Amino acid sequence: MPADTNPAGDIFGGWLMAQMDMAAGNAAARRARGRCATVAVDAMSFHSPVKVGDEVSLYAQILAVGRSSLRIRVEAWRRERHSEERNRVTEAVFTFVALDEDARPRPVPAEGS
């Protein structure tokens, strides 16, 4: 939306980063089967701008699962409103920690259990 842009009409990087954090958080919560919190963002790279009206697609991939943590790579891709051409605009690696009901770190369950 226009309120999410800078004077040049590009979407703010912070807005895009928030969308990526939500995508990573969704993947983390599904894998950890519960609440997770972002603890770090590494290697955030902005390759090209996103304009108002562009379609943005986010793709998350779990890279590693530790005792209580998960590392998730997220890519953001854009498609112009009147085009089928897509290009990657941003990528980063997010680290999450699984939390218990008291907001303390908890083990991530084994996959498939």
TILUM-667433 format. One record per residue: chain; x, y, z of N, C-alpha, C in turn. Coordinates in Angstrom, 3 decimals. Atoms other than C-alpha are relative to their C-alpha. Example, Ala and Ser with C-alpha at 12.3 -4.5 7.8 and 13.67 -1.06 7.14 Angstrom:
# residues 2
NODE;pakol;npx;npy;npz;capx;capy;capz;cpx;cpy;cpz
NODE;A;0.890;-1.190;0.000;12.300;-4.500;7.800;0.900;1.200;0.000
NODE;A;-0.820;-1.190;-0.060;13.670;-1.060;7.140;-0.770;1.090;0.730
This chain:
# residues 113
NODE;pakol;npx;npy;npz;capx;capy;capz;cpx;cpy;cpz
NODE;A;0.842;-1.189;0.000;0.000;0.000;0.000;0.883;1.247;0.000
NODE;A;-0.796;-1.233;0.060;1.154;3.595;-0.551;0.578;0.432;1.357
NODE;A;-0.519;-0.383;-1.321;1.580;4.147;3.216;1.261;-0.780;0.367
NODE;A;-1.173;0.833;-0.277;4.296;1.439;3.156;1.171;0.326;-0.926
NODE;A;-1.043;-0.327;0.970;6.472;3.261;0.616;0.839;1.201;0.426
NODE;A;-0.845;-1.179;-0.161;9.330;5.720;0.587;-0.387;1.019;-1.080
NODE;A;0.377;-1.015;0.997;9.151;8.947;-1.495;0.204;-0.439;-1.458
NODE;A;-0.222;0.484;1.367;10.454;7.050;-4.561;-1.047;-1.013;-0.440
NODE;A;1.032;0.963;0.350;7.494;4.666;-4.441;0.398;-1.450;0.208
NODE;A;-0.441;1.360;-0.317;9.473;1.623;-3.296;-0.522;-0.394;1.375
NODE;A;0.470;0.502;-1.288;8.125;-0.549;-0.486;1.161;0.051;0.992
NODE;A;-1.019;-0.034;-1.038;10.032;-0.018;2.781;0.550;-1.399;0.252
NODE;A;-0.647;1.272;-0.317;12.544;-2.777;3.504;-0.515;-0.584;1.300
NODE;A;0.526;0.481;-1.281;11.164;-3.002;7.050;-1.331;-0.709;-0.147
NODE;A;1.282;0.671;0.246;7.708;-3.897;5.740;0.252;-1.386;-0.573
NODE;A;-0.310;1.284;0.629;9.177;-6.640;3.575;0.623;-0.954;1.011
NODE;A;-0.617;0.831;-1.029;11.302;-7.908;6.468;-1.053;-0.540;0.971
NODE;A;1.075;0.461;-0.889;8.178;-8.104;8.661;-0.786;-1.145;-0.644
NODE;A;0.710;1.079;0.702;6.418;-10.221;6.015;0.830;-1.275;0.007
NODE;A;-0.898;1.152;0.003;9.458;-12.501;5.809;0.067;-0.644;1.388
NODE;A;-0.019;0.513;-1.367;9.554;-12.834;9.609;-1.270;-0.797;0.286
NODE;A;1.255;0.749;-0.195;5.888;-13.897;9.604;0.038;-1.332;-0.741
NODE;A;-0.103;1.254;0.761;6.574;-16.502;6.887;0.914;-0.979;0.722
NODE;A;-0.927;0.867;-0.738;9.559;-17.871;8.816;-0.627;-0.472;1.303
NODE;A;0.659;0.358;-1.257;7.570;-17.811;12.061;-1.061;-1.054;-0.183
NODE;A;1.007;1.007;0.293;4.786;-19.811;10.485;0.659;-1.367;-0.201
NODE;A;-0.726;1.266;0.219;7.255;-22.474;9.294;0.573;-0.523;1.314
NODE;A;-0.577;0.410;-1.280;8.959;-22.519;12.709;-1.068;-0.568;0.933
NODE;A;1.070;0.454;-0.902;5.688;-22.865;14.648;-0.581;-1.338;-0.446
NODE;A;0.502;1.293;0.498;4.477;-25.697;12.400;0.970;-1.109;0.349
NODE;A;-0.997;1.038;-0.265;7.751;-27.616;12.756;0.178;-0.255;1.494
NODE;A;-0.195;0.134;-1.451;8.091;-26.936;16.501;-1.296;-0.349;0.732
NODE;A;1.330;0.289;-0.557;4.374;-27.572;17.047;-0.332;0.903;1.190
NODE;A;0.348;-0.945;-1.052;3.908;-24.433;19.100;0.704;1.331;-0.175
NODE;A;-0.519;-1.355;-0.006;5.031;-20.966;19.977;1.509;0.047;-0.240
NODE;A;-1.416;-0.249;0.287;8.356;-19.684;18.634;0.226;1.503;-0.034
NODE;A;-0.352;-1.420;0.064;10.176;-16.362;18.777;1.250;0.180;-0.848
NODE;A;-1.177;-0.355;0.777;12.632;-14.722;16.407;1.103;0.432;0.952
NODE;A;-1.138;-0.413;-0.828;16.073;-14.431;18.005;1.122;0.621;-0.824
NODE;A;-1.039;-0.595;0.846;18.239;-13.428;15.022;-0.439;-0.011;-1.459
NODE;A;0.161;-0.041;1.453;18.190;-12.454;11.364;1.396;0.192;-0.567
NODE;A;-1.339;-0.032;0.584;21.328;-13.151;9.346;-0.086;0.171;-1.511
NODE;A;-0.207;-0.056;1.452;22.459;-12.300;5.846;-1.194;0.579;-0.752
NODE;A;1.112;-0.663;0.692;19.532;-10.018;4.938;0.563;0.728;-1.209
NODE;A;-0.465;-0.615;1.244;20.080;-9.046;1.313;-1.188;0.513;-0.793
NODE;A;1.026;-0.603;0.852;17.941;-6.670;-0.737;0.593;0.104;-1.397
NODE;A;-0.534;0.054;1.353;18.470;-7.332;-4.450;-0.610;1.038;-0.937
NODE;A;0.672;-0.991;0.844;15.892;-5.047;-6.070;-1.263;0.477;0.703
NODE;A;1.155;-0.562;-0.698;12.950;-2.846;-5.070;-1.307;-0.702;-0.343
NODE;A;1.378;0.434;0.203;9.304;-3.800;-4.706;-0.827;1.275;-0.124
NODE;A;0.834;-1.177;0.244;6.804;-1.276;-6.099;-1.433;-0.256;0.471
NODE;A;1.416;0.115;-0.340;3.225;-0.587;-5.032;-0.704;-0.723;-1.137
NODE;A;0.733;0.766;1.002;0.987;-3.064;-6.841;0.673;-1.288;-0.401
NODE;A;-0.680;1.259;0.294;3.623;-5.772;-7.189;-0.579;-1.112;0.863
NODE;A;0.347;1.190;-0.775;2.661;-9.277;-6.097;1.277;-0.506;0.653
NODE;A;-1.159;0.502;-0.730;5.041;-10.541;-3.411;-0.309;-1.411;0.477
NODE;A;0.130;1.389;-0.459;5.491;-14.273;-2.766;1.187;-0.315;0.891
NODE;A;-1.034;0.348;-0.966;7.449;-15.643;0.185;0.130;-1.509;0.080
NODE;A;-0.280;1.430;-0.066;9.118;-19.039;0.389;0.948;-0.258;1.167
NODE;A;-0.805;0.318;-1.177;10.481;-20.512;3.636;0.469;-1.444;-0.074
NODE;A;-0.587;1.344;-0.011;12.799;-23.505;3.967;0.764;-0.169;1.307
NODE;A;-0.716;0.283;-1.238;13.963;-25.019;7.245;1.377;-0.544;-0.358
NODE;A;-1.374;0.401;0.281;17.750;-25.275;7.081;0.558;-0.933;1.058
NODE;A;-0.558;0.797;-1.101;18.517;-26.749;10.510;-0.925;0.089;1.203
NODE;A;0.751;0.059;-1.249;16.823;-27.818;13.722;0.965;-0.427;1.088
NODE;A;-0.828;0.330;-1.159;18.719;-27.743;17.004;-0.872;-0.522;1.125
NODE;A;0.775;0.474;-1.142;17.608;-28.729;20.476;-1.255;0.846;0.197
NODE;A;1.151;-0.886;-0.177;15.360;-25.662;20.846;-0.085;1.070;-1.097
NODE;A;-0.036;-1.054;1.020;16.209;-23.587;17.776;-0.230;-0.538;-1.401
NODE;A;0.219;0.321;1.407;15.385;-23.535;14.080;0.580;1.123;-0.834
NODE;A;-0.509;-0.982;0.963;17.177;-21.776;11.206;-0.808;-0.162;-1.283
NODE;A;0.919;0.032;1.134;14.892;-20.846;8.335;0.408;1.051;-1.023
NODE;A;-0.326;-0.911;1.104;15.816;-19.336;4.976;-1.297;0.440;-0.656
NODE;A;1.189;-0.547;0.663;13.221;-17.060;3.426;0.446;0.810;-1.208
NODE;A;-0.195;-0.796;1.213;13.173;-15.676;-0.096;-1.295;0.739;-0.293
NODE;A;1.147;-0.780;0.472;10.860;-12.902;-1.291;0.175;0.220;-1.497
NODE;A;0.014;-0.172;1.453;9.963;-12.789;-4.983;-1.104;0.982;-0.361
NODE;A;1.029;-0.938;0.453;8.034;-10.113;-6.863;-0.393;-0.297;-1.435
NODE;A;0.519;0.047;1.372;5.882;-10.110;-9.954;-0.717;1.309;-0.224
NODE;A;0.685;-1.245;0.321;4.859;-6.849;-11.553;-1.454;-0.292;-0.329
NODE;A;1.448;0.158;0.179;1.127;-6.338;-11.787;-0.389;-0.478;-1.397
NODE;A;0.401;0.319;1.382;0.996;-6.640;-15.595;1.036;-0.846;-0.722
NODE;A;-1.053;0.819;0.596;3.746;-9.193;-16.183;-0.001;-1.380;0.649
NODE;A;-0.191;1.334;-0.576;4.491;-12.845;-15.649;1.438;-0.204;0.460
NODE;A;-1.395;0.115;-0.406;8.189;-12.194;-15.068;0.118;0.175;1.510
NODE;A;-0.221;-0.046;-1.443;9.305;-12.884;-11.503;1.494;0.159;0.265
NODE;A;-1.397;-0.048;-0.402;12.516;-11.999;-9.726;0.096;0.047;1.522
NODE;A;-0.240;0.022;-1.440;13.943;-12.572;-6.281;0.434;1.393;0.431
NODE;A;-0.315;-1.353;-0.436;14.061;-9.302;-4.360;0.730;0.039;1.339
NODE;A;-0.594;-0.012;-1.333;15.155;-10.236;-0.843;0.173;-1.426;0.485
NODE;A;-0.188;1.296;-0.649;16.549;-13.175;1.119;0.672;0.223;1.345
NODE;A;-0.611;-0.070;-1.328;17.579;-13.811;4.720;-0.141;-1.349;0.685
NODE;A;0.108;1.184;-0.844;18.106;-16.530;7.314;-0.447;0.471;1.380
NODE;A;0.585;-0.336;-1.302;15.967;-16.274;10.459;0.269;-1.145;0.971
NODE;A;-0.156;0.999;-1.055;16.720;-18.076;13.715;-1.119;0.203;1.017
NODE;A;1.091;-0.006;-0.972;13.844;-18.966;16.021;0.338;-0.928;1.147
NODE;A;-0.090;0.931;-1.120;13.660;-20.578;19.428;-1.426;-0.402;0.364
NODE;A;1.302;0.508;-0.429;10.739;-22.783;20.471;-0.199;0.372;1.467
NODE;A;0.294;-0.454;-1.356;9.030;-21.526;23.632;-1.110;-0.822;0.644
NODE;A;1.064;0.679;-0.740;6.957;-23.201;26.341;-1.034;1.032;0.459
NODE;A;1.080;-0.888;-0.444;3.881;-21.705;28.049;0.485;1.133;0.900
NODE;A;-0.586;-1.064;-0.824;6.167;-19.623;30.305;1.012;0.840;-0.786
NODE;A;-0.900;-0.722;0.902;8.072;-18.193;27.308;1.465;-0.342;0.244
NODE;A;-1.368;0.493;-0.166;11.167;-20.251;28.131;0.304;-0.988;-1.125
NODE;A;-0.345;0.950;1.074;13.089;-22.271;25.538;-0.412;-1.429;0.345
NODE;A;0.402;1.393;-0.156;11.788;-25.802;25.028;0.558;-0.798;-1.157
NODE;A;-0.506;0.823;1.113;12.976;-28.736;22.918;-0.982;-0.015;-1.185
NODE;A;0.806;0.194;1.206;11.743;-28.968;19.340;-0.253;-1.505;-0.100
NODE;A;0.287;1.442;0.115;9.931;-32.315;18.978;0.703;-0.625;-1.203
NODE;A;-0.591;0.728;1.114;11.533;-34.931;16.776;-0.992;0.011;-1.173
NODE;A;0.865;-0.015;1.182;10.202;-34.855;13.219;-0.782;-1.302;-0.070
NODE;A;0.854;1.171;0.132;7.275;-37.208;12.765;-0.535;-0.533;1.316
NODE;A;0.532;0.515;-1.280;6.583;-37.643;16.479;-1.159;0.830;0.492
